[in-house]
Amino acid sequence: MALRTFSFILAATAVIFLAGAASITAGPGSSSSPGEKLVAAKTIEEAVIRHAPDLMALPGVVGVAQGQCDKLPCLRVYVIEKTPELEQKIPSRLDGFPVVIDITGKIRALPEKSEERQGR
């Protein structure tokens, strides 16, 4: 009887834990696209690697990086101009991490200085 009760309590605890984890990753403020896994990336680095290609494919996005927001890890999306279309397409959270949109304008390589080219 004691073993049966213990097994039931253990199973119930596992169900409650998993339900709580699912509600955290898919709760309010999270943006999950259809087919997106409801398991958060283990690290911010994994989240950036996972989502950078899709974010960079959006017109107007010029960069994606990891950053800190209120001393917590977040994804930073750099855009030429913050438009309503981009704000709608870029989710506020990805893999459980907050996403922040930063306006950088166009990013261009700096011209080389003549001294640097000549090795001075």
PyMOL CGO cylinders between C-alpha atoms (Angstrom):
from pymol import cmd
from pymol.cgo import CYLINDER

trace = [
    CYLINDER, 0.00, 0.00, 0.00, 2.78, 2.47, 0.93, 0.3, 1, 1, 1, 1, 1, 1,
    CYLINDER, 2.78, 2.47, 0.93, 4.61, 1.75, -2.34, 0.3, 1, 1, 1, 1, 1, 1,
    CYLINDER, 4.61, 1.75, -2.34, 1.42, 2.33, -4.35, 0.3, 1, 1, 1, 1, 1, 1,
    CYLINDER, 1.42, 2.33, -4.35, 0.78, 5.65, -2.56, 0.3, 1, 1, 1, 1, 1, 1,
    CYLINDER, 0.78, 5.65, -2.56, 4.38, 6.75, -3.12, 0.3, 1, 1, 1, 1, 1, 1,
    CYLINDER, 4.38, 6.75, -3.12, 4.17, 5.87, -6.84, 0.3, 1, 1, 1, 1, 1, 1,
    CYLINDER, 4.17, 5.87, -6.84, 0.95, 7.87, -7.19, 0.3, 1, 1, 1, 1, 1, 1,
    CYLINDER, 0.95, 7.87, -7.19, 2.43, 10.91, -5.44, 0.3, 1, 1, 1, 1, 1, 1,
    CYLINDER, 2.43, 10.91, -5.44, 5.57, 10.71, -7.60, 0.3, 1, 1, 1, 1, 1, 1,
    CYLINDER, 5.57, 10.71, -7.60, 3.51, 10.49, -10.80, 0.3, 1, 1, 1, 1, 1, 1,
    CYLINDER, 3.51, 10.49, -10.80, 1.23, 13.37, -9.74, 0.3, 1, 1, 1, 1, 1, 1,
    CYLINDER, 1.23, 13.37, -9.74, 4.27, 15.53, -8.91, 0.3, 1, 1, 1, 1, 1, 1,
    CYLINDER, 4.27, 15.53, -8.91, 5.79, 14.85, -12.33, 0.3, 1, 1, 1, 1, 1, 1,
    CYLINDER, 5.79, 14.85, -12.33, 2.54, 15.82, -14.09, 0.3, 1, 1, 1, 1, 1, 1,
    CYLINDER, 2.54, 15.82, -14.09, 2.25, 19.06, -12.10, 0.3, 1, 1, 1, 1, 1, 1,
    CYLINDER, 2.25, 19.06, -12.10, 5.90, 19.92, -12.80, 0.3, 1, 1, 1, 1, 1, 1,
    CYLINDER, 5.90, 19.92, -12.80, 5.56, 19.30, -16.55, 0.3, 1, 1, 1, 1, 1, 1,
    CYLINDER, 5.56, 19.30, -16.55, 2.31, 21.28, -16.72, 0.3, 1, 1, 1, 1, 1, 1,
    CYLINDER, 2.31, 21.28, -16.72, 4.00, 24.20, -14.97, 0.3, 1, 1, 1, 1, 1, 1,
    CYLINDER, 4.00, 24.20, -14.97, 6.99, 24.09, -17.32, 0.3, 1, 1, 1, 1, 1, 1,
    CYLINDER, 6.99, 24.09, -17.32, 4.71, 24.07, -20.36, 0.3, 1, 1, 1, 1, 1, 1,
    CYLINDER, 4.71, 24.07, -20.36, 2.74, 27.06, -19.09, 0.3, 1, 1, 1, 1, 1, 1,
    CYLINDER, 2.74, 27.06, -19.09, 5.94, 29.01, -18.47, 0.3, 1, 1, 1, 1, 1, 1,
    CYLINDER, 5.94, 29.01, -18.47, 7.30, 28.45, -21.98, 0.3, 1, 1, 1, 1, 1, 1,
    CYLINDER, 7.30, 28.45, -21.98, 3.95, 28.89, -23.71, 0.3, 1, 1, 1, 1, 1, 1,
    CYLINDER, 3.95, 28.89, -23.71, 2.31, 31.34, -21.32, 0.3, 1, 1, 1, 1, 1, 1,
    CYLINDER, 2.31, 31.34, -21.32, 1.23, 34.92, -21.91, 0.3, 1, 1, 1, 1, 1, 1,
    CYLINDER, 1.23, 34.92, -21.91, 3.77, 37.04, -23.72, 0.3, 1, 1, 1, 1, 1, 1,
    CYLINDER, 3.77, 37.04, -23.72, 5.43, 34.12, -25.43, 0.3, 1, 1, 1, 1, 1, 1,
    CYLINDER, 5.43, 34.12, -25.43, 5.21, 33.89, -29.15, 0.3, 1, 1, 1, 1, 1, 1,
    CYLINDER, 5.21, 33.89, -29.15, 5.28, 30.41, -30.49, 0.3, 1, 1, 1, 1, 1, 1,
    CYLINDER, 5.28, 30.41, -30.49, 4.92, 29.94, -34.17, 0.3, 1, 1, 1, 1, 1, 1,
    CYLINDER, 4.92, 29.94, -34.17, 3.09, 26.84, -35.36, 0.3, 1, 1, 1, 1, 1, 1,
    CYLINDER, 3.09, 26.84, -35.36, 5.34, 23.83, -35.02, 0.3, 1, 1, 1, 1, 1, 1,
    CYLINDER, 5.34, 23.83, -35.02, 7.76, 25.61, -32.68, 0.3, 1, 1, 1, 1, 1, 1,
    CYLINDER, 7.76, 25.61, -32.68, 8.95, 23.41, -29.85, 0.3, 1, 1, 1, 1, 1, 1,
    CYLINDER, 8.95, 23.41, -29.85, 7.63, 24.37, -26.43, 0.3, 1, 1, 1, 1, 1, 1,
    CYLINDER, 7.63, 24.37, -26.43, 10.98, 23.58, -24.82, 0.3, 1, 1, 1, 1, 1, 1,
    CYLINDER, 10.98, 23.58, -24.82, 13.20, 26.55, -24.11, 0.3, 1, 1, 1, 1, 1, 1,
    CYLINDER, 13.20, 26.55, -24.11, 16.77, 26.55, -25.38, 0.3, 1, 1, 1, 1, 1, 1,
    CYLINDER, 16.77, 26.55, -25.38, 19.22, 25.69, -22.64, 0.3, 1, 1, 1, 1, 1, 1,
    CYLINDER, 19.22, 25.69, -22.64, 21.30, 28.82, -23.19, 0.3, 1, 1, 1, 1, 1, 1,
    CYLINDER, 21.30, 28.82, -23.19, 20.90, 32.21, -24.78, 0.3, 1, 1, 1, 1, 1, 1,
    CYLINDER, 20.90, 32.21, -24.78, 23.62, 31.21, -27.26, 0.3, 1, 1, 1, 1, 1, 1,
    CYLINDER, 23.62, 31.21, -27.26, 21.49, 28.28, -28.45, 0.3, 1, 1, 1, 1, 1, 1,
    CYLINDER, 21.49, 28.28, -28.45, 18.46, 30.55, -28.78, 0.3, 1, 1, 1, 1, 1, 1,
    CYLINDER, 18.46, 30.55, -28.78, 20.43, 33.03, -30.93, 0.3, 1, 1, 1, 1, 1, 1,
    CYLINDER, 20.43, 33.03, -30.93, 21.78, 30.24, -33.15, 0.3, 1, 1, 1, 1, 1, 1,
    CYLINDER, 21.78, 30.24, -33.15, 18.33, 28.73, -33.51, 0.3, 1, 1, 1, 1, 1, 1,
    CYLINDER, 18.33, 28.73, -33.51, 16.44, 31.94, -34.36, 0.3, 1, 1, 1, 1, 1, 1,
    CYLINDER, 16.44, 31.94, -34.36, 19.01, 34.21, -36.06, 0.3, 1, 1, 1, 1, 1, 1,
    CYLINDER, 19.01, 34.21, -36.06, 18.47, 32.84, -39.59, 0.3, 1, 1, 1, 1, 1, 1,
    CYLINDER, 18.47, 32.84, -39.59, 14.70, 33.46, -39.49, 0.3, 1, 1, 1, 1, 1, 1,
    CYLINDER, 14.70, 33.46, -39.49, 15.10, 36.89, -37.92, 0.3, 1, 1, 1, 1, 1, 1,
    CYLINDER, 15.10, 36.89, -37.92, 17.82, 37.92, -40.38, 0.3, 1, 1, 1, 1, 1, 1,
    CYLINDER, 17.82, 37.92, -40.38, 15.53, 36.92, -43.26, 0.3, 1, 1, 1, 1, 1, 1,
    CYLINDER, 15.53, 36.92, -43.26, 13.10, 39.69, -42.27, 0.3, 1, 1, 1, 1, 1, 1,
    CYLINDER, 13.10, 39.69, -42.27, 13.52, 42.83, -44.42, 0.3, 1, 1, 1, 1, 1, 1,
    CYLINDER, 13.52, 42.83, -44.42, 14.98, 45.62, -42.28, 0.3, 1, 1, 1, 1, 1, 1,
    CYLINDER, 14.98, 45.62, -42.28, 16.78, 43.36, -39.78, 0.3, 1, 1, 1, 1, 1, 1,
    CYLINDER, 16.78, 43.36, -39.78, 20.55, 43.92, -39.89, 0.3, 1, 1, 1, 1, 1, 1,
    CYLINDER, 20.55, 43.92, -39.89, 21.72, 41.88, -36.92, 0.3, 1, 1, 1, 1, 1, 1,
    CYLINDER, 21.72, 41.88, -36.92, 20.85, 39.49, -34.09, 0.3, 1, 1, 1, 1, 1, 1,
    CYLINDER, 20.85, 39.49, -34.09, 22.87, 39.07, -30.90, 0.3, 1, 1, 1, 1, 1, 1,
    CYLINDER, 22.87, 39.07, -30.90, 22.68, 38.00, -27.32, 0.3, 1, 1, 1, 1, 1, 1,
    CYLINDER, 22.68, 38.00, -27.32, 22.48, 40.71, -24.73, 0.3, 1, 1, 1, 1, 1, 1,
    CYLINDER, 22.48, 40.71, -24.73, 21.34, 41.57, -21.23, 0.3, 1, 1, 1, 1, 1, 1,
    CYLINDER, 21.34, 41.57, -21.23, 18.01, 43.14, -20.36, 0.3, 1, 1, 1, 1, 1, 1,
    CYLINDER, 18.01, 43.14, -20.36, 17.48, 44.03, -16.71, 0.3, 1, 1, 1, 1, 1, 1,
    CYLINDER, 17.48, 44.03, -16.71, 20.53, 41.86, -15.86, 0.3, 1, 1, 1, 1, 1, 1,
    CYLINDER, 20.53, 41.86, -15.86, 18.96, 38.81, -17.56, 0.3, 1, 1, 1, 1, 1, 1,
    CYLINDER, 18.96, 38.81, -17.56, 19.93, 37.25, -20.91, 0.3, 1, 1, 1, 1, 1, 1,
    CYLINDER, 19.93, 37.25, -20.91, 17.88, 38.38, -23.92, 0.3, 1, 1, 1, 1, 1, 1,
    CYLINDER, 17.88, 38.38, -23.92, 17.98, 38.37, -27.70, 0.3, 1, 1, 1, 1, 1, 1,
    CYLINDER, 17.98, 38.37, -27.70, 18.68, 41.73, -29.33, 0.3, 1, 1, 1, 1, 1, 1,
    CYLINDER, 18.68, 41.73, -29.33, 17.42, 42.29, -32.86, 0.3, 1, 1, 1, 1, 1, 1,
    CYLINDER, 17.42, 42.29, -32.86, 19.04, 45.20, -34.70, 0.3, 1, 1, 1, 1, 1, 1,
    CYLINDER, 19.04, 45.20, -34.70, 16.89, 46.95, -37.32, 0.3, 1, 1, 1, 1, 1, 1,
    CYLINDER, 16.89, 46.95, -37.32, 17.34, 49.80, -39.78, 0.3, 1, 1, 1, 1, 1, 1,
    CYLINDER, 17.34, 49.80, -39.78, 14.04, 51.32, -38.72, 0.3, 1, 1, 1, 1, 1, 1,
    CYLINDER, 14.04, 51.32, -38.72, 11.44, 50.16, -36.21, 0.3, 1, 1, 1, 1, 1, 1,
    CYLINDER, 11.44, 50.16, -36.21, 8.23, 49.70, -38.17, 0.3, 1, 1, 1, 1, 1, 1,
    CYLINDER, 8.23, 49.70, -38.17, 4.83, 48.33, -37.13, 0.3, 1, 1, 1, 1, 1, 1,
    CYLINDER, 4.83, 48.33, -37.13, 5.38, 45.45, -39.57, 0.3, 1, 1, 1, 1, 1, 1,
    CYLINDER, 5.38, 45.45, -39.57, 8.66, 44.46, -37.91, 0.3, 1, 1, 1, 1, 1, 1,
    CYLINDER, 8.66, 44.46, -37.91, 7.19, 44.84, -34.43, 0.3, 1, 1, 1, 1, 1, 1,
    CYLINDER, 7.19, 44.84, -34.43, 4.43, 42.48, -35.48, 0.3, 1, 1, 1, 1, 1, 1,
    CYLINDER, 4.43, 42.48, -35.48, 6.79, 39.90, -37.04, 0.3, 1, 1, 1, 1, 1, 1,
    CYLINDER, 6.79, 39.90, -37.04, 9.41, 39.88, -34.27, 0.3, 1, 1, 1, 1, 1, 1,
    CYLINDER, 9.41, 39.88, -34.27, 8.07, 38.04, -31.21, 0.3, 1, 1, 1, 1, 1, 1,
    CYLINDER, 8.07, 38.04, -31.21, 8.49, 39.47, -27.73, 0.3, 1, 1, 1, 1, 1, 1,
    CYLINDER, 8.49, 39.47, -27.73, 9.94, 36.16, -26.48, 0.3, 1, 1, 1, 1, 1, 1,
    CYLINDER, 9.94, 36.16, -26.48, 11.80, 33.29, -28.13, 0.3, 1, 1, 1, 1, 1, 1,
    CYLINDER, 11.80, 33.29, -28.13, 12.65, 30.06, -26.33, 0.3, 1, 1, 1, 1, 1, 1,
    CYLINDER, 12.65, 30.06, -26.33, 11.70, 31.71, -23.05, 0.3, 1, 1, 1, 1, 1, 1,
    CYLINDER, 11.70, 31.71, -23.05, 14.08, 34.65, -23.52, 0.3, 1, 1, 1, 1, 1, 1,
    CYLINDER, 14.08, 34.65, -23.52, 12.88, 38.25, -23.98, 0.3, 1, 1, 1, 1, 1, 1,
    CYLINDER, 12.88, 38.25, -23.98, 13.47, 39.85, -27.39, 0.3, 1, 1, 1, 1, 1, 1,
    CYLINDER, 13.47, 39.85, -27.39, 14.40, 43.53, -27.68, 0.3, 1, 1, 1, 1, 1, 1,
    CYLINDER, 14.40, 43.53, -27.68, 14.38, 45.53, -30.91, 0.3, 1, 1, 1, 1, 1, 1,
    CYLINDER, 14.38, 45.53, -30.91, 17.24, 48.06, -31.23, 0.3, 1, 1, 1, 1, 1, 1,
    CYLINDER, 17.24, 48.06, -31.23, 17.31, 50.70, -33.98, 0.3, 1, 1, 1, 1, 1, 1,
    CYLINDER, 17.31, 50.70, -33.98, 20.80, 50.90, -35.49, 0.3, 1, 1, 1, 1, 1, 1,
    CYLINDER, 20.80, 50.90, -35.49, 20.16, 52.23, -38.96, 0.3, 1, 1, 1, 1, 1, 1,
    CYLINDER, 20.16, 52.23, -38.96, 22.09, 50.77, -41.87, 0.3, 1, 1, 1, 1, 1, 1,
    CYLINDER, 22.09, 50.77, -41.87, 25.29, 49.01, -40.91, 0.3, 1, 1, 1, 1, 1, 1,
    CYLINDER, 25.29, 49.01, -40.91, 28.22, 49.58, -43.27, 0.3, 1, 1, 1, 1, 1, 1,
    CYLINDER, 28.22, 49.58, -43.27, 31.87, 48.59, -43.15, 0.3, 1, 1, 1, 1, 1, 1,
    CYLINDER, 31.87, 48.59, -43.15, 34.19, 51.47, -42.36, 0.3, 1, 1, 1, 1, 1, 1,
    CYLINDER, 34.19, 51.47, -42.36, 36.63, 52.41, -45.13, 0.3, 1, 1, 1, 1, 1, 1,
    CYLINDER, 36.63, 52.41, -45.13, 40.20, 51.37, -44.54, 0.3, 1, 1, 1, 1, 1, 1,
    CYLINDER, 40.20, 51.37, -44.54, 42.63, 54.14, -43.62, 0.3, 1, 1, 1, 1, 1, 1,
    CYLINDER, 42.63, 54.14, -43.62, 45.56, 54.57, -45.99, 0.3, 1, 1, 1, 1, 1, 1,
    CYLINDER, 45.56, 54.57, -45.99, 48.06, 54.11, -43.12, 0.3, 1, 1, 1, 1, 1, 1,
    CYLINDER, 48.06, 54.11, -43.12, 46.52, 50.76, -42.20, 0.3, 1, 1, 1, 1, 1, 1,
    CYLINDER, 46.52, 50.76, -42.20, 46.77, 49.55, -45.81, 0.3, 1, 1, 1, 1, 1, 1,
    CYLINDER, 46.77, 49.55, -45.81, 50.44, 50.53, -46.00, 0.3, 1, 1, 1, 1, 1, 1,
    CYLINDER, 50.44, 50.53, -46.00, 51.22, 48.82, -42.67, 0.3, 1, 1, 1, 1, 1, 1,
    CYLINDER, 51.22, 48.82, -42.67, 52.17, 51.98, -40.79, 0.3, 1, 1, 1, 1, 1, 1,
]
cmd.load_cgo(trace, "trace")
